[in-house]
């Protein structure tokens, strides 16, 4: 209940009375952009949306999305509890993101040692060297899709 000058008011919406575990379950069905938008609703939602259990997968889409910046911001936020390491992140899908480059892929390689799946098909600004960095620094990697990356010697 909200309190103003010591006077208690009932929650303003039904969602306010949901316990955190229930709201976390609801949030678990949202996409990466939807979670980011929910983080801006209120302080409670901000804390809930950054729960590591919601971030085993980052899925970025859109030709105009600055995927390098998005990966940098997301991994930085996810590393706050474990400095420089995103232990919960297992999957990154950025297929078709034209603005994904070596810079974004190297952020993933450096911060996500538990990465198991990486899909960057059609990201022609990614080089073999950046892919090699991911393969070298993510020992649990089981799936790698770089199909269609012909711009910078990646096949």
C-alpha positions in Angstrom: 0.0 0.0 0.0 1.1 3.5 -0.7 1.5 6.0 2.1 1.3 9.8 1.9 1.7 11.7 5.1 1.1 8.5 7.1 -2.2 7.8 5.3 -2.4 4.4 3.7 -3.9 4.1 0.2 -4.8 0.9 -1.6 -2.8 -0.1 -4.7 -3.8 1.9 -7.7 -3.9 -1.2 -10.0 -4.5 -4.9 -9.6 -0.9 -5.6 -10.8 0.4 -3.7 -7.8 -0.8 -6.5 -5.5 0.9 -9.3 -7.4 3.8 -10.8 -5.4 7.2 -10.4 -7.0 7.5 -14.1 -7.9 4.3 -13.9 -9.9 5.3 -10.7 -11.6 8.7 -12.2 -12.5 6.9 -15.2 -14.1 4.8 -12.8 -16.2 7.9 -10.8 -17.2 9.7 -14.0 -18.2 7.5 -14.1 -21.3 8.6 -10.8 -22.6 11.2 -10.0 -25.3 14.4 -8.1 -24.7 13.0 -4.8 -25.9 9.8 -5.3 -23.9 11.8 -6.0 -20.7 13.8 -2.8 -21.3 10.6 -0.8 -21.6 9.2 -2.4 -18.5 12.3 -1.4 -16.6 11.1 2.2 -17.0 7.7 1.8 -15.5 8.6 2.2 -11.8 11.3 1.4 -9.3 9.8 -2.0 -8.4 9.6 -3.0 -12.0 13.1 -1.8 -12.7 14.5 -4.1 -10.0 12.4 -7.0 -11.2 13.2 -6.7 -14.9 16.9 -6.8 -14.1 16.6 -10.1 -12.3 19.3 -12.4 -13.8 16.8 -15.2 -14.3 15.1 -13.1 -17.0 18.3 -12.6 -18.9 19.5 -16.0 -20.1 18.7 -14.7 -23.7 19.3 -11.4 -25.4 17.4 -11.2 -28.7 18.1 -8.1 -30.8 16.3 -7.4 -34.1 16.2 -4.7 -36.7 18.5 -3.4 -39.3 18.7 0.1 -37.8 19.2 -1.0 -34.2 22.7 -0.1 -32.9 23.4 -3.6 -31.8 26.9 -2.8 -30.6 25.6 -0.2 -28.2 22.6 -2.4 -27.1 25.0 -5.2 -26.2 27.3 -2.9 -24.4 24.5 -1.4 -22.3 22.8 -4.7 -21.6 26.0 -6.6 -20.6 27.1 -3.6 -18.5 23.8 -3.7 -16.6 23.8 -7.5 -16.3 27.4 -7.4 -14.9 26.6 -5.1 -12.0 26.3 -8.0 -9.5 29.2 -9.9 -10.9 31.8 -7.4 -12.1 32.6 -7.7 -15.8 30.9 -11.1 -16.1 27.3 -12.0 -17.2 27.0 -15.4 -15.7 23.3 -15.8 -16.5 23.5 -15.0 -20.2 23.6 -18.1 -22.4 22.1 -17.0 -25.7 22.6 -14.0 -27.9 20.6 -13.7 -31.1 21.4 -10.7 -33.3 20.7 -12.1 -36.7 20.1 -9.5 -39.3 21.4 -6.6 -37.2 23.3 -4.6 -39.8 24.9 -2.4 -37.2 26.4 -5.3 -35.2 30.2 -5.2 -35.7 33.3 -6.6 -34.1 33.0 -4.2 -31.2 29.7 -5.6 -30.1 30.8 -9.2 -30.6 33.9 -8.6 -28.5 31.8 -7.2 -25.7 30.0 -10.5 -25.7 33.2 -12.5 -25.8 34.7 -10.6 -22.9 31.6 -10.5 -20.6 29.8 -13.7 -21.3 31.9 -16.8 -20.5 28.7 -19.0 -20.1 27.5 -18.2 -23.6 26.2 -21.4 -25.2 24.5 -20.1 -28.3 25.3 -17.2 -30.7 23.3 -16.3 -33.8 24.7 -13.5 -35.9 23.5 -14.6 -39.4 23.4 -11.8 -41.9 25.6 -9.5 -39.8 28.1 -8.6 -42.5 30.1 -6.2 -40.3 31.4 -9.1 -38.2 34.9 -10.4 -39.0 36.4 -13.8 -38.6 38.6 -12.3 -35.9 35.7 -11.3 -33.7 34.0 -14.7 -34.2 37.3 -16.3 -33.2 37.4 -14.2 -30.0 33.9 -15.5 -29.1 34.9 -19.1 -29.8 38.1 -18.7 -27.8 36.6 -16.9 -24.8 33.3 -18.8 -24.5 34.3 -22.4 -23.8 30.6 -23.6 -23.4 29.6 -22.4 -26.9 27.6 -25.2 -28.5 25.9 -23.3 -31.4 27.2 -20.6 -33.7 25.4 -19.3 -36.7 27.4 -16.9 -38.9 25.6 -17.8 -42.2 25.4 -14.9 -44.6 28.2 -12.9 -43.1 30.1 -12.3 -46.3 31.2 -8.7 -45.8 34.3 -9.2 -43.8 35.7 -12.7 -44.5 33.3 -14.6 -42.2 31.8 -17.8 -43.5 
